[in-house]
């Protein structure tokens, strides 16, 4: 299982293995939700039938981010987590191409020949019947089928997963997170929604008011949720064993202390170990309130103590 970044690396590999063919699919795969997982199973099934390896093509930035900029929807999963989740479904390789003006302006027929055929080595392609590509999205499913006849690769439609009479999609997951419906989000994702990263040094404000926090940078990216939450933390040893710890977390800009970059701050109950540099995963279980600005730090501290009580009640700790 491997990640190939950039067209130059992809071309170099394809020149090295000129006869190697792949079963390919492409898309954003943001969140790698149950619908995506079904597509990956379909990809693997086709690959097993043909005796070929699997390959998933993604783009960075995601095309919507390229076109809409800061107006694009918040990502459910950062790039490296998305790649890990795709490869974790027993996919042989993920190819990431830089989405730029050159790719945006590439004619659809050139995308087929240069990217799919010559660079990706496609033998079988699985895409949605509404898939559009190429300059001004001039390429469509029918164009792919005709090109398949010309270049010798098959084209088939990916499956669509429906939950409660609605298609499972990244948009639907984002709506569930915004609504604080973590049960629905977990059903759509096939796992609890979480954010992960390495604990970084912050401004130590939490420690000065007696409520230390483990801080994860969101690297300037908009989060799909904002507010205060009851959370569980994975990745830390506690009392001699590895288990989930409970806590309360804030996702946002921290307006009371004039925060400028989005941050995930988690206060872990009954925990005082220094964990700077350690990787943790914060699992969201229950929304307590929206983020808001307080007149001073003392009022903020009083509210955090109430948030802690609310989170403990959720977990049955008080």
C-alpha positions in Angstrom: 0.0 0.0 0.0 1.5 3.3 -1.0 0.8 7.0 -1.6 2.1 8.5 -4.9 2.1 12.4 -4.9 2.4 14.4 -8.1 2.1 13.6 -11.8 5.9 13.4 -12.2 6.2 10.6 -9.6 3.2 8.8 -11.1 4.7 9.0 -14.6 8.1 7.8 -13.3 6.5 4.8 -11.7 4.4 4.0 -14.8 7.5 4.1 -17.0 9.2 1.7 -14.6 6.2 -0.7 -14.7 5.0 -0.2 -18.3 2.8 -3.3 -18.4 1.1 -2.9 -15.0 -2.6 -2.1 -15.1 -5.0 -1.1 -12.4 -8.6 -0.9 -11.4 -9.2 2.8 -10.7 -11.8 5.0 -9.0 -11.6 8.7 -8.3 -13.4 11.3 -6.1 -12.9 13.5 -3.1 -13.4 10.8 -0.5 -13.8 13.4 2.2 -14.6 11.6 5.4 -14.2 8.2 3.8 -17.8 7.5 5.0 -19.8 4.3 4.5 -20.7 5.3 0.9 -17.1 5.7 0.1 -16.3 2.4 1.8 -18.9 0.6 -0.4 -17.2 2.1 -3.5 -13.8 0.8 -2.3 -15.3 -2.7 -1.7 -16.7 -2.5 -5.3 -13.2 -1.5 -6.5 -11.6 -4.5 -4.7 -14.2 -6.9 -6.0 -13.6 -5.8 -9.6 -9.8 -6.0 -9.0 -10.1 -9.6 -7.7 -12.2 -10.6 -10.8 -9.4 -9.2 -13.1 -6.4 -10.2 -10.9 -5.2 -6.5 -10.8 -4.2 -4.1 -8.1 -6.5 -1.2 -7.0 -5.8 2.5 -7.3 -7.7 5.6 -6.0 -7.1 9.0 -7.6 -7.7 12.1 -5.4 -6.8 15.7 -5.8 -5.2 18.3 -3.5 -6.6 20.8 -3.0 -10.0 19.3 -3.5 -11.5 20.8 -6.6 -14.3 22.6 -4.6 -11.5 24.2 -2.5 -9.7 25.4 -5.6 -12.8 27.0 -7.1 -14.5 28.3 -3.9 -11.5 29.1 -1.7 -12.6 29.9 1.9 -16.2 29.4 0.8 -15.7 25.7 0.3 -17.2 23.3 2.8 -15.1 22.4 5.8 -13.2 19.1 5.4 -14.2 16.1 7.5 -10.8 14.6 7.3 -7.3 16.2 6.7 -5.3 14.9 3.8 -3.1 12.4 5.6 -5.9 11.0 7.6 -8.0 10.5 4.5 -5.2 8.7 2.8 -4.7 6.4 5.8 -8.4 5.6 5.9 -8.5 4.8 2.1 -5.4 2.6 2.4 -6.9 1.0 5.5 -9.6 -0.4 3.3 -6.9 -2.7 1.7 -6.4 -0.4 -1.3 -3.0 -0.9 -3.1 -2.3 2.7 -3.9 -3.6 6.3 -3.6 -2.5 8.8 -6.3 -2.8 12.4 -5.4 -2.5 15.0 -8.1 -2.1 18.7 -7.5 -5.3 20.5 -8.7 -4.1 23.6 -10.4 -4.8 25.8 -13.4 -3.1 23.3 -15.8 -5.4 20.5 -14.6 -8.4 22.7 -14.5 -7.9 23.8 -18.1 -6.9 20.3 -19.4 -9.4 19.2 -22.2 -11.4 16.1 -21.2 -10.0 13.9 -24.0 -6.4 14.8 -22.9 -7.3 14.0 -19.3 -8.4 10.5 -20.4 -5.4 9.8 -22.5 -2.6 11.5 -20.5 -3.9 10.9 -17.0 -6.1 7.8 -17.0 -4.4 5.7 -19.7 -0.8 6.8 -19.9 -0.1 7.7 -16.3 -2.6 5.7 -14.2 -2.6 2.6 -16.4 -6.3 2.1 -16.1 -7.7 -1.3 -17.1 -11.1 -0.8 -15.4 -12.6 2.5 -14.2 -15.4 2.9 -11.6 -17.1 6.3 -11.4 -20.5 7.8 -10.7 -22.8 8.3 -13.7 -22.8 12.0 -12.9 -19.0 12.2 -12.9 -17.7 15.3 -14.8 -14.1 16.2 -15.6 -11.9 18.2 -17.9 -12.1 21.8 -19.0 -15.5 23.3 -18.1 -16.5 19.8 -17.0 -17.0 18.8 -20.6 -16.2 15.2 -20.0 -18.9 12.8 -18.8 -19.7 9.1 -18.3 -20.7 8.5 -21.9 -17.4 10.1 -23.1 -15.5 7.7 -20.7 -17.4 4.7 -22.1 -16.5 5.7 -25.7 -12.9 6.2 -24.7 -12.8 2.8 -23.0 -13.7 1.2 -26.3 -10.9 3.1 -28.0 -8.2 2.6 -25.4 -9.2 -0.8 -24.1 -10.5 -0.2 -20.6 -13.9 -0.9 -19.1 -16.1 1.8 -17.4 -18.8 1.0 -14.8 -21.0 2.9 -12.3 -20.2 3.0 -8.6 -22.8 2.0 -6.1 -24.8 4.5 -4.1 -25.5 3.9 -0.5 -28.8 5.1 0.9 -29.6 5.6 4.6 -33.0 6.5 5.8 -34.1 7.3 2.2 -31.2 9.7 1.7 -27.9 9.2 -0.1 -24.9 8.9 2.3 -22.7 11.8 1.5 -20.0 14.1 3.0 -22.5 16.9 3.0 -24.9 14.8 5.1 -22.2 14.0 7.6 -21.4 17.7 7.9 -25.0 18.6 8.6 -25.2 15.9 11.3 -22.0 17.3 13.0 -23.4 20.9 12.8 -26.6 19.6 14.4 -24.7 17.8 17.1 -26.2 14.5 16.0 -23.1 12.3 16.7 -25.1 9.1 16.6 -26.2 9.8 13.0 -22.6 10.9 12.1 -21.3 7.7 13.4 -23.8 5.6 11.4 -22.9 7.5 8.2 -19.1 7.3 8.8 -19.0 3.8 10.2 -17.0 5.1 13.1 -17.3 7.9 15.7 -16.3 11.3 14.4 -12.9 12.4 15.7 -10.0 14.8 15.1 -6.4 13.8 15.7 -2.9 15.3 15.9 0.1 16.0 18.1 -0.3 17.9 21.3 1.3 21.3 20.9 2.4 24.1 23.2 -0.3 26.8 23.6 -0.5 30.0 25.5 -0.9 28.2 28.8 -4.0 30.2 29.6 -5.9 27.0 30.7 -3.1 26.1 33.1 -3.0 29.5 34.7 -6.7 29.2 35.6 -6.4 25.7 36.9 -7.9 24.0 33.8 -5.0 22.7 31.7 -5.7 21.6 28.1 -4.2 19.5 25.4 -4.1 21.6 22.3 -4.3 20.5 18.7 -3.8 22.9 15.8 -6.3 22.8 13.0 -3.6 24.3 10.8 -5.7 27.3 9.8 -8.5 25.0 8.4 -12.2 25.5 9.0 -13.6 22.7 11.2 -16.9 21.0 10.4 -18.1 21.8 13.9 -17.7 24.6 16.5 -18.5 24.8 20.1 -17.9 22.9 23.4 -18.3 19.1 23.5 -18.1 16.2 25.8 -15.3 14.1 24.3 -13.2 10.9 24.7 -9.5 10.9 24.1 -7.6 7.9 22.6 -3.9 7.4 22.5 -2.9 7.9 26.1 -2.0 5.5 28.9 -4.0 5.9 32.0 -3.5 4.1 35.3 -1.4 1.3 33.9 -3.6 0.5 30.9 -4.7 1.9 27.5 -8.2 3.2 27.6 -10.4 6.0 26.5 -10.3 9.0 28.8 -13.1 11.5 29.2 -13.0 15.3 29.0 -14.5 18.5 27.6 -13.2 20.2 24.5 -13.6 23.5 22.7 -13.3 23.8 18.9 -13.0 27.3 17.5 -11.2 30.6 17.7 -11.3 31.2 21.5 -12.7 34.8 21.2 -12.4 35.6 24.9 -8.6 35.4 24.7 -8.4 36.9 21.2 -7.5 33.7 19.4 -6.7 34.2 15.7 -6.3 30.6 14.5 -8.8 27.7 14.9 -7.8 25.3 17.7 -9.0 22.2 19.4 -8.5 22.4 23.2 -9.3 19.4 25.4 -9.4 19.3 29.2 -8.9 15.7 30.3 -10.5 14.7 33.6 -8.2 13.6 36.4 -5.1 13.7 34.2 -2.0 15.7 34.9 0.7 14.1 32.7 2.8 16.2 30.3 1.9 15.0 26.8 3.4 17.6 24.5 4.4 16.0 21.2 2.2 12.9 21.7 -0.4 12.0 19.1 -4.0 11.8 20.4 -7.4 11.3 18.9 -10.4 13.3 20.2 -13.7 11.6 19.8 -16.8 13.8 19.9 -19.7 12.4 21.9 -22.1 15.2 22.9 -22.5 18.9 22.2 -22.8 21.1 25.3 -23.0 24.6 23.8 -21.9 27.0 21.1 -18.6 28.9 21.4 -19.0 32.5 22.6 -17.0 35.4 23.9 -16.9 36.3 27.6 -16.1 39.7 29.1 -13.1 38.4 31.0 -11.2 35.3 31.8 -12.8 34.8 35.2 -16.3 34.5 33.6 -14.8 32.1 31.0 -13.4 30.0 33.9 -16.8 29.9 35.6 -18.4 28.7 32.3 -15.7 26.1 31.7 -16.4 24.6 35.2 -20.1 24.4 34.2 -19.1 22.7 30.9 -17.0 20.2 32.9 -20.0 19.4 35.1 -22.2 18.9 32.0 -19.6 16.6 30.3 -19.3 14.5 33.5 -23.0 14.2 33.7 -23.1 13.0 30.1 -20.5 10.3 30.9 -22.3 9.4 34.2 -19.3 10.6 36.3 -21.3 12.9 38.6 
